[in-house]
Amino acid sequence: MQLSIIILNYNVRYFLEQCVLSVENAIKNTDAEIIVIDNNSSDDSCAMMKLRFPNVKLIENKENLGFPKGNNIGVAQAKGEYICILNPDTVVAEDAFTKVLAFAKKQSHLGIVGVKLIDGTGNFLPESKRGIPTPWVAFTKITGLYKIFPKSRIFGKYYAQHLSENETGKVDILVGAFMVMKRNLYNEIGGFDENCFMYSDDIDLSYRVLKTGKSNYYFDGTSVMHYKGESTVKDGTYMKRFQEAMNFFYKKHFKVSFFFSVFMKIGILFFSFVKMFQGTPNQKINPENYILVSEDELLREELQNKLRSPIQLQKASQIVFQNNNSEIIFDQNYTSFKDIIVAFETNKNKGLSFKILPKSSRFLIGSNSSFDRGEVINF
């Protein structure tokens, strides 16, 4: 078998359904398998999987075992030469795996391949490619210095800003939302460290791969939608977890440093000071109008009743939107995931928001801003 896709789920039933649907479309011409591991979700994720995707291997854990152990359990059942660690809140294009595997096979000392990640508004997620978070690099991240000096080799290492988002090349660290690597290599280094804190498991795995002499790559040839991405609220809890993650990684791979603790404390104070003046994120603004990309008139009428607003019908062959406060609803019965992802990227920052109606589903799903953790509308 060529590829095993490992999807660890916890209480994101609707995102999981859309993700698996996109993956199934993407492996139609590939010798591949999908393995979903559920970490004891309290929603109906498992019931949905059994009903809608009966041929997908489902592993039901009796407790929430965390990200590292859950993925290790999935990989232990995998048969593919390559594995893909994939978050359930992602959407892949129909040709994503074909492109990534073709690239991977050309590399002589392959470590991990990551891809261009975008959020639910079509904007690039900088964590798609990163550098090794040494104390100084972590400090530039936590203080936001990388934003002030984006082109600097001194300040731009955390997000590997030596590469643009549209440039393929070697990087040190990749994000666990989408990672492709050989299964033998994953097993050789022992998979994810089950002692890792949140936010450090993918950093640790990437770094251990580098220590074997392999090279990690950021591949810009396909875009994968990752709804949550940077939308995690950057509050005090986030900063504490970030510090713990960096502490874990640094103590494991480098000497314990007094300067690291000092850098982190200064960074957190700086972050807190900045947040005082930033205020709270902007509240969601309701769309002035809706555009349904579909050819289903009955669906348009049904959604009008649900959303209590007029909806304009537009054919998929005519995806051109103006800069205004509109919400675009893509009916995936008429538009491929690849075309939807392209439309997200092409129309980003135009004052638009996006939702998707996955094929043969009864819900809309999307994210209206970079602060939004995702929204599901059942009808």
QUIWOTA-V899303 format. One record per residue. N is the residue number from 1. RES is the residue in one letter. PHI is phi in radians with two decimals (* if undefined). PSI is psi in radians with two decimals (* if undefined). D_LAST is the distance of its C-alpha to the last C-alpha in Angstrom with 2 decimals. Layout:
# QUIWOTA-V899303
n = {N:N}
res = {RES:RES}
phi = {PHI:PHI}
psi = {PSI:PSI}
d_last = {D_LAST:D_LAST}
This chain:
# QUIWOTA-V899303
n = {1:2:3:4:5:6:7:8:9:10:11:12:13:14:15:16:17:18:19:20:21:22:23:24:25:26:27:28:29:30:31:32:33:34:35:36:37:38:39:40:41:42:43:44:45:46:47:48:49:50:51:52:53:54:55:56:57:58:59:60:61:62:63:64:65:66:67:68:69:70:71:72:73:74:75:76:77:78:79:80:81:82:83:84:85:86:87:88:89:90:91:92:93:94:95:96:97:98:99:100:101:102:103:104:105:106:107:108:109:110:111:112:113:114:115:116:117:118:119:120:121:122:123:124:125:126:127:128:129:130:131:132:133:134:135:136:137:138:139:140:141:142:143:144:145:146:147:148:149:150:151:152:153:154:155:156:157:158:159:160:161:162:163:164:165:166:167:168:169:170:171:172:173:174:175:176:177:178:179:180:181:182:183:184:185:186:187:188:189:190:191:192:193:194:195:196:197:198:199:200:201:202:203:204:205:206:207:208:209:210:211:212:213:214:215:216:217:218:219:220:221:222:223:224:225:226:227:228:229:230:231:232:233:234:235:236:237:238:239:240:241:242:243:244:245:246:247:248:249:250:251:252:253:254:255:256:257:258:259:260:261:262:263:264:265:266:267:268:269:270:271:272:273:274:275:276:277:278:279:280:281:282:283:284:285:286:287:288:289:290:291:292:293:294:295:296:297:298:299:300:301:302:303:304:305:306:307:308:309:310:311:312:313:314:315:316:317:318:319:320:321:322:323:324:325:326:327:328:329:330:331:332:333:334:335:336:337:338:339:340:341:342:343:344:345:346:347:348:349:350:351:352:353:354:355:356:357:358:359:360:361:362:363:364:365:366:367:368:369:370:371:372:373:374:375:376:377:378:379}
res = {M:Q:L:S:I:I:I:L:N:Y:N:V:R:Y:F:L:E:Q:C:V:L:S:V:E:N:A:I:K:N:T:D:A:E:I:I:V:I:D:N:N:S:S:D:D:S:C:A:M:M:K:L:R:F:P:N:V:K:L:I:E:N:K:E:N:L:G:F:P:K:G:N:N:I:G:V:A:Q:A:K:G:E:Y:I:C:I:L:N:P:D:T:V:V:A:E:D:A:F:T:K:V:L:A:F:A:K:K:Q:S:H:L:G:I:V:G:V:K:L:I:D:G:T:G:N:F:L:P:E:S:K:R:G:I:P:T:P:W:V:A:F:T:K:I:T:G:L:Y:K:I:F:P:K:S:R:I:F:G:K:Y:Y:A:Q:H:L:S:E:N:E:T:G:K:V:D:I:L:V:G:A:F:M:V:M:K:R:N:L:Y:N:E:I:G:G:F:D:E:N:C:F:M:Y:S:D:D:I:D:L:S:Y:R:V:L:K:T:G:K:S:N:Y:Y:F:D:G:T:S:V:M:H:Y:K:G:E:S:T:V:K:D:G:T:Y:M:K:R:F:Q:E:A:M:N:F:F:Y:K:K:H:F:K:V:S:F:F:F:S:V:F:M:K:I:G:I:L:F:F:S:F:V:K:M:F:Q:G:T:P:N:Q:K:I:N:P:E:N:Y:I:L:V:S:E:D:E:L:L:R:E:E:L:Q:N:K:L:R:S:P:I:Q:L:Q:K:A:S:Q:I:V:F:Q:N:N:N:S:E:I:I:F:D:Q:N:Y:T:S:F:K:D:I:I:V:A:F:E:T:N:K:N:K:G:L:S:F:K:I:L:P:K:S:S:R:F:L:I:G:S:N:S:S:F:D:R:G:E:V:I:N:F}
phi = {*:-1.46:-2.54:-2.10:-1.75:-1.85:-2.13:-1.68:-2.04:-2.62:1.04:-2.26:-0.91:-1.29:-1.11:-1.08:-1.04:-1.14:-1.07:-1.11:-1.04:-1.16:-1.18:-1.00:-1.12:-1.42:-1.99:-1.03:-1.91:-2.20:-1.33:-2.53:-2.35:-2.01:-2.13:-1.86:-1.90:-1.84:-1.57:1.08:-1.12:-1.68:-1.52:-1.73:-0.97:-1.19:-1.09:-1.08:-1.06:-1.16:-1.39:-1.59:-2.22:-1.13:-1.59:-1.52:-1.19:-2.06:-1.91:-1.83:-1.33:-1.51:-2.65:-1.38:-1.60:1.52:-1.17:-1.08:-1.19:-1.03:-1.19:-1.07:-1.10:-1.14:-1.12:-1.08:-1.66:-1.32:-2.10:-1.29:-1.14:-1.96:-2.14:-2.21:-1.44:-2.33:-1.25:-1.30:-1.70:-2.11:-2.35:-1.91:-1.30:-1.09:-1.88:-1.06:-1.24:-1.03:-1.20:-1.16:-1.16:-1.08:-1.17:-1.05:-1.20:-1.47:-1.59:-1.43:-2.22:-1.24:-1.79:-2.06:-1.93:-1.98:-2.24:-1.29:-1.79:-2.16:-1.57:-1.27:-1.89:1.61:-1.54:-1.11:-1.71:-1.11:-1.24:-1.01:-2.54:-2.51:-1.84:-1.17:-1.43:-1.06:-0.90:-1.15:-1.12:-1.11:-1.11:-1.12:-1.27:-1.22:-1.60:1.38:-1.10:-1.12:-1.35:-1.27:-2.19:-1.13:-1.68:-1.34:-1.23:-1.41:-1.76:-1.76:-1.39:-1.03:-1.78:0.76:-1.37:-1.24:-1.92:-1.40:-1.13:-1.88:-2.39:-1.42:3.11:-1.32:-2.40:-1.54:-2.17:-2.17:-1.64:-1.23:-1.17:-2.69:-2.39:-1.99:-2.76:-1.27:-1.09:-1.07:-1.19:-0.99:-1.21:-1.07:-1.62:1.54:1.15:-1.21:-1.31:-1.30:-1.66:-1.20:-1.35:-0.98:1.39:-2.09:-1.12:-1.28:-1.10:-1.10:-1.09:-1.05:-1.19:-1.15:-1.12:-1.03:-1.20:-1.45:1.65:-1.47:-2.02:-1.66:-2.27:-1.66:-2.01:-1.65:-1.32:-2.60:-1.94:-2.07:-1.40:-2.23:-1.10:-1.37:0.71:-1.45:-1.39:-0.99:-1.09:-1.51:-1.85:-1.06:-1.11:-1.03:-1.13:-1.13:-1.17:-1.08:-1.10:-1.08:-1.12:-1.15:-1.05:-1.05:-1.10:-1.20:-1.16:-1.31:-1.94:-2.31:-1.23:-1.14:-2.16:-1.13:-1.15:-1.07:-1.08:-1.11:-1.00:-1.13:-1.15:-1.10:-1.08:-1.18:-1.09:-1.10:-1.04:-1.10:-1.09:-1.12:-1.10:-1.06:-1.68:-1.39:1.29:-1.61:-1.05:-1.05:-1.26:-1.10:-1.79:-1.15:-1.09:-1.34:-2.72:-2.14:-2.19:-1.77:-1.52:-2.95:-2.20:-1.82:-1.17:-1.13:-1.11:-1.02:-1.14:-1.15:-1.23:-1.05:-1.17:-1.23:-1.53:0.97:-2.73:-1.06:-2.23:-1.55:-1.62:-2.39:-1.26:-1.10:-1.33:-2.20:-1.39:-2.39:-2.11:-1.53:-1.41:-2.69:-1.45:-2.00:-1.90:-1.73:-1.91:-1.68:-1.47:-1.27:-1.20:-2.09:-2.33:-1.24:-1.08:-1.07:-1.14:-1.15:-1.07:-1.06:-1.12:-1.03:-1.18:-1.16:-1.89:-1.18:1.03:-1.94:1.35:-1.86:-2.17:-2.32:-2.34:-2.17:-1.79:-1.09:-0.98:1.03:-2.10:-2.21:-2.65:-1.78:-2.46:3.09:-2.52:-1.59:-2.80:-1.23:-1.71:-1.64:-1.47:1.94:-2.39:-2.17:-2.10:-1.48:-2.57}
psi = {2.48:-0.72:2.42:2.18:2.12:2.06:2.00:2.17:2.51:1.78:0.64:0.99:-0.80:-0.69:-0.69:-0.77:-0.81:-0.70:-0.88:-0.66:-0.78:-0.66:-0.74:-0.74:-0.58:-0.23:0.27:-0.59:0.40:2.47:1.62:2.86:2.70:2.27:2.07:2.20:2.16:2.19:0.96:0.88:2.58:-0.12:-2.93:0.63:-0.84:-0.70:-0.73:-0.78:-0.77:-0.60:-0.81:-0.57:1.11:-0.35:-0.04:2.34:2.15:2.18:2.10:1.80:2.57:-0.08:2.89:1.83:0.03:2.96:-0.88:-0.89:-0.68:-0.78:-0.67:-0.66:-0.74:-0.79:-0.57:-0.42:-0.10:2.65:-0.14:2.67:-0.67:2.65:2.68:2.03:2.10:2.27:2.61:-0.27:0.69:2.83:2.23:2.60:2.79:-0.44:0.24:-0.90:-0.61:-0.79:-0.78:-0.75:-0.66:-0.72:-0.79:-0.68:-0.33:-0.20:2.32:-0.52:1.08:2.28:-1.77:2.49:2.21:2.92:3.09:2.05:2.40:2.71:-3.03:0.00:0.02:0.02:2.52:2.39:2.00:-0.39:0.00:-0.47:2.36:2.93:3.02:2.18:1.20:2.92:-0.77:-0.77:-0.72:-0.64:-0.74:-0.52:-0.88:-0.45:-0.19:0.25:-0.49:-0.45:-0.60:-0.63:1.20:-0.46:-0.02:2.35:-0.38:-0.75:-0.21:0.33:-0.50:-0.78:0.49:0.94:0.14:-0.33:2.44:2.94:-0.37:0.59:2.14:2.46:3.11:2.40:2.96:-0.82:2.41:2.81:2.51:-0.08:-0.52:1.92:2.18:2.30:2.93:2.42:-0.65:-0.66:-0.74:-0.81:-0.61:-0.68:0.03:0.25:-2.77:2.48:2.02:-0.07:0.01:2.56:2.83:2.53:-0.07:-0.15:-0.76:-0.57:-0.80:-0.78:-0.80:-0.75:-0.69:-0.57:-0.77:-0.64:-0.28:-0.08:0.04:2.91:2.36:2.54:2.41:2.17:2.07:0.15:-0.14:2.61:2.39:2.27:2.26:1.84:-0.80:-1.00:-2.12:0.16:-0.12:2.28:2.22:1.27:-2.97:-0.63:-0.74:-0.81:-0.66:-0.76:-0.65:-0.76:-0.75:-0.71:-0.81:-0.65:-0.79:-0.87:-0.75:-0.74:-0.54:-0.68:-0.26:3.05:2.55:2.27:2.33:-0.63:-0.52:-0.85:-0.70:-0.82:-0.80:-0.74:-0.73:-0.74:-0.75:-0.69:-0.75:-0.78:-0.80:-0.68:-0.78:-0.74:-0.49:-0.58:-0.25:-0.54:-2.83:2.74:2.69:2.46:2.67:2.32:2.19:2.44:2.57:-0.51:2.91:2.50:2.14:2.04:1.68:3.07:0.34:1.76:-0.66:-0.66:-0.72:-0.78:-0.69:-0.74:-0.57:-0.73:-0.66:-0.81:-0.18:0.80:2.53:2.52:2.27:2.32:2.31:2.34:2.62:-0.45:-0.07:0.83:1.51:2.10:2.55:2.89:1.58:3.08:1.24:2.67:2.21:2.18:2.06:2.09:1.90:-0.10:-0.36:-0.16:2.31:2.77:-0.62:-0.82:-0.60:-0.80:-0.75:-0.73:-0.67:-0.85:-0.73:-0.57:0.34:2.68:0.55:0.25:0.35:2.70:2.82:2.51:2.72:2.38:1.75:2.63:2.36:0.57:2.96:0.74:2.64:2.53:2.46:-3.03:2.18:-0.17:2.95:-0.19:-0.04:2.23:0.14:2.60:2.43:2.28:1.94:2.57:*}
d_last = {39.06:38.40:35.38:33.44:30.21:29.90:26.56:26.80:23.62:23.18:19.93:17.79:15.77:13.09:15.96:18.06:15.88:15.91:19.58:20.74:19.14:21.08:24.17:24.17:24.24:26.99:29.29:29.38:32.97:34.05:35.58:33.15:31.26:28.28:28.88:26.20:27.72:25.66:27.44:26.50:22.88:21.62:17.97:17.16:18.26:21.05:19.24:16.70:19.81:21.67:19.04:17.96:21.23:23.97:26.68:26.15:28.65:27.08:29.37:28.33:30.47:31.23:31.29:30.23:33.14:32.31:31.86:35.40:35.88:32.42:33.06:36.62:35.47:33.26:36.09:38.49:36.57:36.35:38.54:38.09:40.92:38.48:35.66:32.73:31.50:27.89:25.45:21.95:20.49:22.07:21.42:24.48:25.54:26.54:30.20:30.17:32.03:34.40:35.50:35.83:37.80:40.05:40.86:41.40:43.85:46.02:46.71:49.87:49.20:45.44:43.85:40.15:38.11:35.35:33.33:32.05:28.98:26.73:24.11:20.64:22.47:24.83:27.79:30.29:30.43:34.15:34.07:33.78:37.60:39.91:43.52:45.24:44.66:48.30:49.01:49.57:46.48:44.32:46.02:45.14:41.48:41.34:43.29:41.41:44.68:43.03:41.13:44.37:46.29:43.77:46.50:48.94:49.98:50.75:47.50:44.97:45.23:42.24:39.79:42.37:42.68:45.56:42.87:40.47:36.80:37.71:40.75:41.14:43.72:44.85:43.38:44.01:40.68:37.19:33.86:32.38:28.93:30.52:34.03:35.76:39.19:41.43:40.84:44.59:44.73:41.89:43.83:47.13:46.18:44.48:40.84:39.13:41.36:39.84:41.73:39.99:38.32:34.88:35.19:38.38:37.55:36.86:39.80:42.04:41.08:41.63:44.97:46.21:45.51:47.63:50.41:50.72:51.73:48.51:46.70:43.09:41.44:38.76:37.53:35.99:35.46:31.74:29.01:26.47:23.50:23.66:21.01:23.01:26.50:28.37:25.52:27.02:28.36:32.09:33.40:36.45:34.85:33.97:37.56:39.02:37.14:38.16:41.75:41.62:40.30:43.06:45.58:44.67:44.94:48.13:49.88:49.07:50.26:52.67:55.29:54.22:54.83:55.58:54.45:50.94:50.47:52.02:49.79:46.64:47.74:48.67:45.37:43.33:45.48:44.99:41.20:41.14:43.37:41.14:37.97:39.86:40.01:36.60:34.70:31.01:28.47:27.06:24.07:20.84:21.12:18.18:18.25:20.31:18.39:15.82:16.88:14.84:17.18:16.59:18.24:15.36:15.66:13.13:10.41:11.95:11.84:8.21:7.59:10.63:9.47:6.61:9.32:12.10:14.24:15.93:15.11:18.05:17.95:20.34:21.70:21.96:25.72:25.82:24.35:26.37:25.07:27.14:27.77:25.59:22.79:19.93:16.75:16.67:13.60:15.06:13.77:15.74:16.27:18.76:19.94:21.67:21.20:24.74:24.15:21.14:23.41:26.20:24.15:23.26:26.99:28.26:26.24:26.60:28.11:27.30:25.22:21.96:18.92:16.80:13.43:13.02:10.57:12.71:14.03:12.63:9.59:5.84:5.93:8.11:11.38:14.55:17.37:18.61:22.17:24.84:24.54:20.81:20.14:16.71:13.22:9.89:6.56:3.80:0.00}
